């Protein structure tokens, strides 16, 4: 993971499993939203623009 993403304010998705088996963490930043697997934070996060993230969230929530 790049040193720039280690300082981000990561939070776990409210849809992540309570058993720790389906965990996603997200960090909102400029100019992108960063997404990572909370079980393996050493792997690089992927980034997506805010517009793309909004489209994904609307799709995932069925709106």
N, CA, C, O and CB atoms as a CASP TS submission, in Angstrom:
PFRMAT TS
TARGET T0000
AUTHOR 0000-0000-0000
METHOD Language model
MODEL 1
PARENT N/A
ATOM      1  N   UNK     1       0.852  -1.165   0.000  1.00  0.00           N
ATOM      2  CA  UNK     1       0.000   0.000   0.000  1.00  0.00           C
ATOM      3  C   UNK     1       0.891   1.218   0.000  1.00  0.00           C
ATOM      4  O   UNK     1       1.919   1.240   0.677  1.00  0.00           O
ATOM      5  CB  UNK     1      -0.966   0.003   1.210  1.00  0.00           C
ATOM      6  N   UNK     2       0.516   2.210  -0.738  1.00  0.00           N
ATOM      7  CA  UNK     2       1.325   3.412  -0.755  1.00  0.00           C
ATOM      8  C   UNK     2       1.203   4.146   0.567  1.00  0.00           C
ATOM      9  O   UNK     2       0.175   4.065   1.240  1.00  0.00           O
ATOM     10  CB  UNK     2       0.917   4.320  -1.911  1.00  0.00           C
ATOM     11  N   UNK     3       2.255   4.862   0.937  1.00  0.00           N
ATOM     12  CA  UNK     3       2.241   5.560   2.225  1.00  0.00           C
ATOM     13  C   UNK     3       1.135   6.594   2.293  1.00  0.00           C
ATOM     14  O   UNK     3       0.690   6.943   3.387  1.00  0.00           O
ATOM     15  CB  UNK     3       3.580   6.228   2.479  1.00  0.00           C
ATOM     16  N   UNK     4       0.675   7.098   1.147  1.00  0.00           N
ATOM     17  CA  UNK     4      -0.397   8.080   1.143  1.00  0.00           C
ATOM     18  C   UNK     4      -1.735   7.531   1.609  1.00  0.00           C
ATOM     19  O   UNK     4      -2.560   8.286   2.123  1.00  0.00           O
ATOM     20  CB  UNK     4      -0.548   8.640  -0.220  1.00  0.00           C
ATOM     21  N   UNK     5      -1.969   6.241   1.444  1.00  0.00           N
ATOM     22  CA  UNK     5      -3.266   5.683   1.851  1.00  0.00           C
ATOM     23  C   UNK     5      -3.272   5.215   3.297  1.00  0.00           C
ATOM     24  O   UNK     5      -4.347   5.002   3.858  1.00  0.00           O
ATOM     25  CB  UNK     5      -3.640   4.528   0.950  1.00  0.00           C
ATOM     26  N   UNK     6      -2.113   5.046   3.920  1.00  0.00           N
ATOM     27  CA  UNK     6      -2.097   4.583   5.309  1.00  0.00           C
ATOM     28  C   UNK     6      -2.613   5.642   6.267  1.00  0.00           C
ATOM     29  O   UNK     6      -3.071   5.313   7.362  1.00  0.00           O
ATOM     30  CB  UNK     6      -0.692   4.176   5.709  1.00  0.00           C
ATOM     31  N   UNK     7      -2.548   6.894   5.879  1.00  0.00           N
ATOM     32  CA  UNK     7      -2.983   7.998   6.743  1.00  0.00           C
ATOM     33  C   UNK     7      -4.455   8.360   6.541  1.00  0.00           C
ATOM     34  O   UNK     7      -4.966   9.248   7.223  1.00  0.00           O
ATOM     35  CB  UNK     7      -2.122   9.222   6.489  1.00  0.00           C
ATOM     36  N   UNK     8      -5.121   7.707   5.645  1.00  0.00           N
ATOM     37  CA  UNK     8      -6.520   8.045   5.351  1.00  0.00           C
ATOM     38  C   UNK     8      -7.453   7.594   6.473  1.00  0.00           C
ATOM     39  O   UNK     8      -7.147   6.636   7.182  1.00  0.00           O
ATOM     40  CB  UNK     8      -6.952   7.405   4.026  1.00  0.00           C
ATOM     41  N   UNK     9      -8.589   8.274   6.641  1.00  0.00           N
ATOM     42  CA  UNK     9      -9.575   7.869   7.656  1.00  0.00           C
ATOM     43  C   UNK     9     -10.460   6.727   7.150  1.00  0.00           C
ATOM     44  O   UNK     9     -11.554   6.972   6.641  1.00  0.00           O
ATOM     45  CB  UNK     9     -10.452   9.071   8.059  1.00  0.00           C
ATOM     46  N   UNK    10     -10.003   5.508   7.284  1.00  0.00           N
ATOM     47  CA  UNK    10     -10.716   4.328   6.798  1.00  0.00           C
ATOM     48  C   UNK    10     -11.907   4.014   7.699  1.00  0.00           C
ATOM     49  O   UNK    10     -11.831   4.171   8.917  1.00  0.00           O
ATOM     50  CB  UNK    10      -9.769   3.116   6.723  1.00  0.00           C
ATOM     51  N   UNK    11     -13.004   3.571   7.094  1.00  0.00           N
ATOM     52  CA  UNK    11     -14.134   3.067   7.876  1.00  0.00           C
ATOM     53  C   UNK    11     -14.674   1.826   7.202  1.00  0.00           C
ATOM     54  O   UNK    11     -14.602   1.687   5.980  1.00  0.00           O
ATOM     55  CB  UNK    11     -15.247   4.141   8.027  1.00  0.00           C
ATOM     56  N   UNK    12     -15.214   0.926   8.002  1.00  0.00           N
ATOM     57  CA  UNK    12     -15.733  -0.341   7.498  1.00  0.00           C
ATOM     58  C   UNK    12     -17.162  -0.144   6.996  1.00  0.00           C
ATOM     59  O   UNK    12     -17.952   0.587   7.593  1.00  0.00           O
ATOM     60  CB  UNK    12     -15.685  -1.435   8.597  1.00  0.00           C
ATOM     61  N   UNK    13     -17.467  -0.798   5.909  1.00  0.00           N
ATOM     62  CA  UNK    13     -18.811  -0.746   5.349  1.00  0.00           C
ATOM     63  C   UNK    13     -19.826  -1.302   6.332  1.00  0.00           C
ATOM     64  O   UNK    13     -19.564  -2.296   7.010  1.00  0.00           O
ATOM     65  CB  UNK    13     -18.874  -1.517   4.033  1.00  0.00           C
ATOM     66  N   UNK    14     -20.977  -0.663   6.408  1.00  0.00           N
ATOM     67  CA  UNK    14     -22.050  -1.165   7.275  1.00  0.00           C
ATOM     68  C   UNK    14     -22.613  -2.476   6.741  1.00  0.00           C
ATOM     69  O   UNK    14     -23.340  -3.168   7.454  1.00  0.00           O
ATOM     70  CB  UNK    14     -23.174  -0.122   7.400  1.00  0.00           C
ATOM     71  N   UNK    15     -22.290  -2.828   5.504  1.00  0.00           N
ATOM     72  CA  UNK    15     -22.753  -4.087   4.914  1.00  0.00           C
ATOM     73  C   UNK    15     -21.752  -5.220   5.110  1.00  0.00           C
ATOM     74  O   UNK    15     -22.019  -6.352   4.708  1.00  0.00           O
ATOM     75  CB  UNK    15     -23.023  -3.898   3.432  1.00  0.00           C
ATOM     76  N   UNK    16     -20.612  -4.934   5.719  1.00  0.00           N
ATOM     77  CA  UNK    16     -19.627  -5.981   5.960  1.00  0.00           C
ATOM     78  C   UNK    16     -20.182  -6.985   6.962  1.00  0.00           C
ATOM     79  O   UNK    16     -20.919  -6.619   7.877  1.00  0.00           O
ATOM     80  CB  UNK    16     -18.298  -5.381   6.471  1.00  0.00           C
ATOM     81  N   UNK    17     -19.828  -8.232   6.784  1.00  0.00           N
ATOM     82  CA  UNK    17     -20.312  -9.285   7.667  1.00  0.00           C
ATOM     83  C   UNK    17     -19.816  -9.112   9.091  1.00  0.00           C
ATOM     84  O   UNK    17     -18.685  -8.676   9.304  1.00  0.00           O
ATOM     85  CB  UNK    17     -19.892 -10.633   7.142  1.00  0.00           C
ATOM     86  N   UNK    18     -20.639  -9.446  10.060  1.00  0.00           N
ATOM     87  CA  UNK    18     -20.267  -9.323  11.469  1.00  0.00           C
ATOM     88  C   UNK    18     -19.265 -10.387  11.887  1.00  0.00           C
ATOM     89  O   UNK    18     -18.635 -10.260  12.937  1.00  0.00           O
ATOM     90  CB  UNK    18     -21.501  -9.410  12.346  1.00  0.00           C
ATOM     91  N   UNK    19     -19.107 -11.431  11.085  1.00  0.00           N
ATOM     92  CA  UNK    19     -18.163 -12.505  11.386  1.00  0.00           C
ATOM     93  C   UNK    19     -16.758 -12.186  10.881  1.00  0.00           C
ATOM     94  O   UNK    19     -15.840 -12.983  11.070  1.00  0.00           O
ATOM     95  CB  UNK    19     -18.647 -13.811  10.774  1.00  0.00           C
ATOM     96  N   UNK    20     -16.583 -11.042  10.248  1.00  0.00           N
ATOM     97  CA  UNK    20     -15.269 -10.662   9.739  1.00  0.00           C
ATOM     98  C   UNK    20     -14.886 -11.335   8.444  1.00  0.00           C
ATOM     99  O   UNK    20     -13.720 -11.307   8.050  1.00  0.00           O
ATOM    100  CB  UNK    20     -14.244 -10.961  10.751  1.00  0.00           C
ATOM    101  N   UNK    21     -15.861 -11.945   7.771  1.00  0.00           N
ATOM    102  CA  UNK    21     -15.541 -12.681   6.551  1.00  0.00           C
ATOM    103  C   UNK    21     -15.792 -11.890   5.269  1.00  0.00           C
ATOM    104  O   UNK    21     -15.327 -12.297   4.205  1.00  0.00           O
ATOM    105  CB  UNK    21     -16.336 -13.946   6.511  1.00  0.00           C
ATOM    106  N   UNK    22     -16.496 -10.800   5.338  1.00  0.00           N
ATOM    107  CA  UNK    22     -16.802 -10.004   4.145  1.00  0.00           C
ATOM    108  C   UNK    22     -16.601  -8.535   4.470  1.00  0.00           C
ATOM    109  O   UNK    22     -17.566  -7.777   4.563  1.00  0.00           O
ATOM    110  CB  UNK    22     -18.257 -10.264   3.648  1.00  0.00           C
ATOM    111  N   UNK    23     -15.366  -8.137   4.641  1.00  0.00           N
ATOM    112  CA  UNK    23     -15.099  -6.794   5.126  1.00  0.00           C
ATOM    113  C   UNK    23     -14.497  -5.901   4.051  1.00  0.00           C
ATOM    114  O   UNK    23     -13.512  -6.250   3.402  1.00  0.00           O
ATOM    115  CB  UNK    23     -14.180  -6.850   6.315  1.00  0.00           C
ATOM    116  N   UNK    24     -15.107  -4.764   3.888  1.00  0.00           N
ATOM    117  CA  UNK    24     -14.619  -3.749   2.973  1.00  0.00           C
ATOM    118  C   UNK    24     -14.457  -2.471   3.768  1.00  0.00           C
ATOM    119  O   UNK    24     -15.319  -2.122   4.574  1.00  0.00           O
ATOM    120  CB  UNK    24     -15.581  -3.552   1.755  1.00  0.00           C
ATOM    121  N   UNK    25     -13.351  -1.768   3.545  1.00  0.00           N
ATOM    122  CA  UNK    25     -13.141  -0.469   4.166  1.00  0.00           C
ATOM    123  C   UNK    25     -13.041   0.576   3.076  1.00  0.00           C
ATOM    124  O   UNK    25     -12.544   0.312   1.981  1.00  0.00           O
ATOM    125  CB  UNK    25     -11.872  -0.467   5.056  1.00  0.00           C
ATOM    126  N   UNK    26     -13.523   1.769   3.393  1.00  0.00           N
ATOM    127  CA  UNK    26     -13.557   2.871   2.437  1.00  0.00           C
ATOM    128  C   UNK    26     -12.954   4.098   3.102  1.00  0.00           C
ATOM    129  O   UNK    26     -13.136   4.316   4.300  1.00  0.00           O
ATOM    130  CB  UNK    26     -15.012   3.155   1.947  1.00  0.00           C
ATOM    131  N   UNK    27     -12.239   4.898   2.325  1.00  0.00           N
ATOM    132  CA  UNK    27     -11.723   6.178   2.792  1.00  0.00           C
ATOM    133  C   UNK    27     -12.076   7.231   1.749  1.00  0.00           C
ATOM    134  O   UNK    27     -11.686   7.120   0.586  1.00  0.00           O
ATOM    135  CB  UNK    27     -10.174   6.117   3.041  1.00  0.00           C
ATOM    136  N   UNK    28     -12.802   8.232   2.163  1.00  0.00           N
ATOM    137  CA  UNK    28     -13.192   9.319   1.269  1.00  0.00           C
ATOM    138  C   UNK    28     -12.083  10.365   1.299  1.00  0.00           C
ATOM    139  O   UNK    28     -11.678  10.815   2.371  1.00  0.00           O
ATOM    140  CB  UNK    28     -14.577   9.942   1.685  1.00  0.00           C
ATOM    141  N   UNK    29     -11.601  10.746   0.136  1.00  0.00           N
ATOM    142  CA  UNK    29     -10.538  11.735   0.046  1.00  0.00           C
ATOM    143  C   UNK    29     -10.706  12.494  -1.265  1.00  0.00           C
ATOM    144  O   UNK    29     -11.567  12.166  -2.081  1.00  0.00           O
ATOM    145  CB  UNK    29      -9.129  11.067   0.137  1.00  0.00           C
ATOM    146  N   UNK    30      -9.900  13.476  -1.447  1.00  0.00           N
ATOM    147  CA  UNK    30      -9.855  14.180  -2.729  1.00  0.00           C
ATOM    148  C   UNK    30      -8.621  13.704  -3.457  1.00  0.00           C
ATOM    149  O   UNK    30      -7.558  13.634  -2.841  1.00  0.00           O
ATOM    150  CB  UNK    30      -9.842  15.740  -2.544  1.00  0.00           C
ATOM    151  N   UNK    31      -8.695  13.385  -4.686  1.00  0.00           N
ATOM    152  CA  UNK    31      -9.834  13.477  -5.589  1.00  0.00           C
ATOM    153  C   UNK    31     -10.556  12.151  -5.781  1.00  0.00           C
ATOM    154  O   UNK    31     -11.285  11.993  -6.761  1.00  0.00           O
ATOM    155  CB  UNK    31      -9.382  13.994  -6.917  1.00  0.00           C
ATOM    156  N   UNK    32     -10.376  11.185  -4.868  1.00  0.00           N
ATOM    157  CA  UNK    32     -10.919   9.851  -5.112  1.00  0.00           C
ATOM    158  C   UNK    32     -11.408   9.197  -3.829  1.00  0.00           C
ATOM    159  O   UNK    32     -11.124   9.651  -2.721  1.00  0.00           O
ATOM    160  CB  UNK    32      -9.875   8.972  -5.771  1.00  0.00           C
ATOM    161  N   UNK    33     -12.151   8.114  -4.021  1.00  0.00           N
ATOM    162  CA  UNK    33     -12.583   7.249  -2.928  1.00  0.00           C
ATOM    163  C   UNK    33     -11.687   6.014  -2.994  1.00  0.00           C
ATOM    164  O   UNK    33     -11.505   5.432  -4.063  1.00  0.00           O
ATOM    165  CB  UNK    33     -14.131   6.871  -3.034  1.00  0.00           C
ATOM    166  N   UNK    34     -11.132   5.617  -1.859  1.00  0.00           N
ATOM    167  CA  UNK    34     -10.238   4.472  -1.782  1.00  0.00           C
ATOM    168  C   UNK    34     -10.986   3.312  -1.137  1.00  0.00           C
ATOM    169  O   UNK    34     -11.725   3.505  -0.171  1.00  0.00           O
ATOM    170  CB  UNK    34      -8.948   4.818  -0.983  1.00  0.00           C
ATOM    171  N   UNK    35     -10.795   2.110  -1.670  1.00  0.00           N
ATOM    172  CA  UNK    35     -11.492   0.925  -1.185  1.00  0.00           C
ATOM    173  C   UNK    35     -10.447  -0.173  -0.970  1.00  0.00           C
ATOM    174  O   UNK    35      -9.565  -0.374  -1.805  1.00  0.00           O
ATOM    175  CB  UNK    35     -12.615   0.463  -2.192  1.00  0.00           C
ATOM    176  N   UNK    36     -10.559  -0.885   0.169  1.00  0.00           N
ATOM    177  CA  UNK    36      -9.609  -1.972   0.442  1.00  0.00           C
ATOM    178  C   UNK    36     -10.301  -3.100   1.199  1.00  0.00           C
ATOM    179  O   UNK    36     -11.380  -2.930   1.768  1.00  0.00           O
ATOM    180  CB  UNK    36      -8.395  -1.450   1.249  1.00  0.00           C
ATOM    181  N   UNK    37      -9.650  -4.243   1.187  1.00  0.00           N
ATOM    182  CA  UNK    37     -10.079  -5.423   1.933  1.00  0.00           C
ATOM    183  C   UNK    37      -9.544  -5.278   3.353  1.00  0.00           C
ATOM    184  O   UNK    37      -8.329  -5.246   3.546  1.00  0.00           O
ATOM    185  CB  UNK    37      -9.573  -6.759   1.258  1.00  0.00           C
ATOM    186  N   UNK    38     -10.416  -5.190   4.343  1.00  0.00           N
ATOM    187  CA  UNK    38      -9.958  -4.965   5.718  1.00  0.00           C
ATOM    188  C   UNK    38      -9.239  -6.175   6.307  1.00  0.00           C
ATOM    189  O   UNK    38      -8.545  -6.051   7.317  1.00  0.00           O
ATOM    190  CB  UNK    38     -11.134  -4.601   6.598  1.00  0.00           C
ATOM    191  N   UNK    39      -9.399  -7.344   5.686  1.00  0.00           N
ATOM    192  CA  UNK    39      -8.700  -8.532   6.165  1.00  0.00           C
ATOM    193  C   UNK    39      -7.258  -8.561   5.695  1.00  0.00           C
ATOM    194  O   UNK    39      -6.445  -9.306   6.243  1.00  0.00           O
ATOM    195  CB  UNK    39      -9.416  -9.786   5.705  1.00  0.00           C
ATOM    196  N   UNK    40      -6.926  -7.761   4.687  1.00  0.00           N
ATOM    197  CA  UNK    40      -5.572  -7.748   4.133  1.00  0.00           C
ATOM    198  C   UNK    40      -5.216  -6.317   3.741  1.00  0.00           C
ATOM    199  O   UNK    40      -5.126  -5.999   2.556  1.00  0.00           O
ATOM    200  CB  UNK    40      -5.454  -8.709   2.905  1.00  0.00           C
ATOM    201  N   UNK    41      -5.015  -5.461   4.731  1.00  0.00           N
ATOM    202  CA  UNK    41      -4.756  -4.040   4.479  1.00  0.00           C
ATOM    203  C   UNK    41      -3.380  -3.782   3.867  1.00  0.00           C
ATOM    204  O   UNK    41      -3.088  -2.656   3.467  1.00  0.00           O
ATOM    205  CB  UNK    41      -4.883  -3.263   5.767  1.00  0.00           C
ATOM    206  N   UNK    42      -2.547  -4.793   3.789  1.00  0.00           N
ATOM    207  CA  UNK    42      -1.251  -4.647   3.148  1.00  0.00           C
ATOM    208  C   UNK    42      -1.333  -4.641   1.633  1.00  0.00           C
ATOM    209  O   UNK    42      -0.407  -4.193   0.956  1.00  0.00           O
ATOM    210  CB  UNK    42      -0.344  -5.743   3.592  1.00  0.00           C
ATOM    211  N   UNK    43      -2.431  -5.136   1.106  1.00  0.00           N
ATOM    212  CA  UNK    43      -2.634  -5.114  -0.346  1.00  0.00           C
ATOM    213  C   UNK    43      -3.030  -3.712  -0.766  1.00  0.00           C
ATOM    214  O   UNK    43      -3.635  -2.978   0.015  1.00  0.00           O
ATOM    215  CB  UNK    43      -3.716  -6.144  -0.783  1.00  0.00           C
ATOM    216  N   UNK    44      -2.700  -3.336  -1.975  1.00  0.00           N
ATOM    217  CA  UNK    44      -3.052  -1.982  -2.431  1.00  0.00           C
ATOM    218  C   UNK    44      -4.565  -1.784  -2.481  1.00  0.00           C
ATOM    219  O   UNK    44      -5.317  -2.687  -2.848  1.00  0.00           O
ATOM    220  CB  UNK    44      -2.447  -1.711  -3.815  1.00  0.00           C
ATOM    221  N   UNK    45      -4.981  -0.601  -2.107  1.00  0.00           N
ATOM    222  CA  UNK    45      -6.386  -0.214  -2.248  1.00  0.00           C
ATOM    223  C   UNK    45      -6.626   0.155  -3.706  1.00  0.00           C
ATOM    224  O   UNK    45      -5.682   0.472  -4.429  1.00  0.00           O
ATOM    225  CB  UNK    45      -6.756   0.980  -1.292  1.00  0.00           C
ATOM    226  N   UNK    46      -7.869   0.117  -4.137  1.00  0.00           N
ATOM    227  CA  UNK    46      -8.154   0.661  -5.462  1.00  0.00           C
ATOM    228  C   UNK    46      -8.896   1.970  -5.271  1.00  0.00           C
ATOM    229  O   UNK    46      -9.524   2.197  -4.237  1.00  0.00           O
ATOM    230  CB  UNK    46      -8.986  -0.341  -6.335  1.00  0.00           C
ATOM    231  N   UNK    47      -8.819   2.814  -6.258  1.00  0.00           N
ATOM    232  CA  UNK    47      -9.451   4.122  -6.164  1.00  0.00           C
ATOM    233  C   UNK    47     -10.444   4.308  -7.293  1.00  0.00           C
ATOM    234  O   UNK    47     -10.309   3.738  -8.376  1.00  0.00           O
ATOM    235  CB  UNK    47      -8.403   5.234  -6.189  1.00  0.00           C
ATOM    236  N   UNK    48     -11.434   5.117  -7.008  1.00  0.00           N
ATOM    237  CA  UNK    48     -12.451   5.447  -7.989  1.00  0.00           C
ATOM    238  C   UNK    48     -12.859   6.899  -7.733  1.00  0.00           C
ATOM    239  O   UNK    48     -12.834   7.360  -6.592  1.00  0.00           O
ATOM    240  CB  UNK    48     -13.687   4.464  -7.903  1.00  0.00           C
ATOM    241  N   UNK    49     -13.222   7.596  -8.764  1.00  0.00           N
ATOM    242  CA  UNK    49     -13.676   8.975  -8.617  1.00  0.00           C
ATOM    243  C   UNK    49     -14.983   9.043  -7.839  1.00  0.00           C
ATOM    244  O   UNK    49     -15.714   8.058  -7.741  1.00  0.00           O
ATOM    245  CB  UNK    49     -13.846   9.628  -9.987  1.00  0.00           C
ATOM    246  N   UNK    50     -15.267  10.218  -7.290  1.00  0.00           N
ATOM    247  CA  UNK    50     -16.485  10.383  -6.494  1.00  0.00           C
ATOM    248  C   UNK    50     -17.753  10.100  -7.309  1.00  0.00           C
ATOM    249  O   UNK    50     -18.706   9.517  -6.793  1.00  0.00           O
ATOM    250  CB  UNK    50     -16.544  11.797  -5.923  1.00  0.00           C
ATOM    251  N   UNK    51     -17.764  10.507  -8.563  1.00  0.00           N
ATOM    252  CA  UNK    51     -18.936  10.245  -9.404  1.00  0.00           C
ATOM    253  C   UNK    51     -19.126   8.751  -9.628  1.00  0.00           C
ATOM    254  O   UNK    51     -20.245   8.243  -9.549  1.00  0.00           O
ATOM    255  CB  UNK    51     -18.801  10.965 -10.752  1.00  0.00           C
ATOM    256  N   UNK    52     -18.037   8.052  -9.907  1.00  0.00           N
ATOM    257  CA  UNK    52     -18.101   6.600 -10.095  1.00  0.00           C
ATOM    258  C   UNK    52     -18.529   5.890  -8.820  1.00  0.00           C
ATOM    259  O   UNK    52     -19.303   4.935  -8.877  1.00  0.00           O
ATOM    260  CB  UNK    52     -16.749   6.066 -10.555  1.00  0.00           C
ATOM    261  N   UNK    53     -18.034   6.345  -7.666  1.00  0.00           N
ATOM    262  CA  UNK    53     -18.414   5.757  -6.386  1.00  0.00           C
ATOM    263  C   UNK    53     -19.909   5.958  -6.137  1.00  0.00           C
ATOM    264  O   UNK    53     -20.601   5.038  -5.699  1.00  0.00           O
ATOM    265  CB  UNK    53     -17.587   6.374  -5.237  1.00  0.00           C
ATOM    266  N   UNK    54     -20.401   7.168  -6.419  1.00  0.00           N
ATOM    267  CA  UNK    54     -21.828   7.437  -6.249  1.00  0.00           C
ATOM    268  C   UNK    54     -22.679   6.533  -7.119  1.00  0.00           C
ATOM    269  O   UNK    54     -23.719   6.045  -6.677  1.00  0.00           O
ATOM    270  CB  UNK    54     -22.132   8.888  -6.567  1.00  0.00           C
ATOM    271  N   UNK    55     -22.248   6.305  -8.352  1.00  0.00           N
ATOM    272  CA  UNK    55     -22.977   5.406  -9.252  1.00  0.00           C
ATOM    273  C   UNK    55     -22.989   3.988  -8.702  1.00  0.00           C
ATOM    274  O   UNK    55     -24.018   3.314  -8.743  1.00  0.00           O
ATOM    275  CB  UNK    55     -22.353   5.422 -10.656  1.00  0.00           C
ATOM    276  N   UNK    56     -21.847   3.527  -8.185  1.00  0.00           N
ATOM    277  CA  UNK    56     -21.775   2.190  -7.607  1.00  0.00           C
ATOM    278  C   UNK    56     -22.704   2.056  -6.407  1.00  0.00           C
ATOM    279  O   UNK    56     -23.428   1.066  -6.298  1.00  0.00           O
ATOM    280  CB  UNK    56     -20.340   1.866  -7.198  1.00  0.00           C
ATOM    281  N   UNK    57     -22.697   3.024  -5.515  1.00  0.00           N
ATOM    282  CA  UNK    57     -23.531   2.967  -4.304  1.00  0.00           C
ATOM    283  C   UNK    57     -25.014   2.962  -4.690  1.00  0.00           C
ATOM    284  O   UNK    57     -25.800   2.201  -4.126  1.00  0.00           O
ATOM    285  CB  UNK    57     -23.218   4.172  -3.362  1.00  0.00           C
ATOM    286  N   UNK    58     -25.394   3.811  -5.648  1.00  0.00           N
ATOM    287  CA  UNK    58     -26.797   3.814  -6.094  1.00  0.00           C
ATOM    288  C   UNK    58     -27.182   2.455  -6.697  1.00  0.00           C
ATOM    289  O   UNK    58     -28.271   1.948  -6.429  1.00  0.00           O
ATOM    290  CB  UNK    58     -27.032   4.943  -7.133  1.00  0.00           C
ATOM    291  N   UNK    59     -26.299   1.870  -7.503  1.00  0.00           N
ATOM    292  CA  UNK    59     -26.568   0.564  -8.085  1.00  0.00           C
ATOM    293  C   UNK    59     -26.690  -0.504  -7.005  1.00  0.00           C
ATOM    294  O   UNK    59     -27.625  -1.304  -7.017  1.00  0.00           O
ATOM    295  CB  UNK    59     -25.471   0.188  -9.074  1.00  0.00           C
ATOM    296  N   UNK    60     -25.737  -0.513  -6.068  1.00  0.00           N
ATOM    297  CA  UNK    60     -25.725  -1.537  -5.012  1.00  0.00           C
ATOM    298  C   UNK    60     -26.922  -1.422  -4.086  1.00  0.00           C
ATOM    299  O   UNK    60     -27.387  -2.423  -3.540  1.00  0.00           O
ATOM    300  CB  UNK    60     -24.447  -1.437  -4.200  1.00  0.00           C
ATOM    301  N   UNK    61     -27.423  -0.206  -3.907  1.00  0.00           N
ATOM    302  CA  UNK    61     -28.558  -0.021  -3.004  1.00  0.00           C
ATOM    303  C   UNK    61     -29.902  -0.142  -3.735  1.00  0.00           C
ATOM    304  O   UNK    61     -30.963  -0.056  -3.117  1.00  0.00           O
ATOM    305  CB  UNK    61     -28.461   1.340  -2.322  1.00  0.00           C
ATOM    306  N   UNK    62     -29.844  -0.341  -5.050  1.00  0.00           N
ATOM    307  CA  UNK    62     -31.072  -0.525  -5.823  1.00  0.00           C
ATOM    308  C   UNK    62     -31.832   0.758  -6.090  1.00  0.00           C
ATOM    309  O   UNK    62     -33.028   0.723  -6.377  1.00  0.00           O
ATOM    310  CB  UNK    62     -31.966  -1.474  -5.118  1.00  0.00           C
ATOM    311  N   UNK    63     -31.162   1.877  -6.001  1.00  0.00           N
ATOM    312  CA  UNK    63     -31.829   3.182  -6.253  1.00  0.00           C
ATOM    313  C   UNK    63     -31.664   3.639  -7.649  1.00  0.00           C
ATOM    314  O   UNK    63     -32.160   4.705  -8.013  1.00  0.00           O
ATOM    315  CB  UNK    63     -31.301   4.244  -5.337  1.00  0.00           C
TER
END
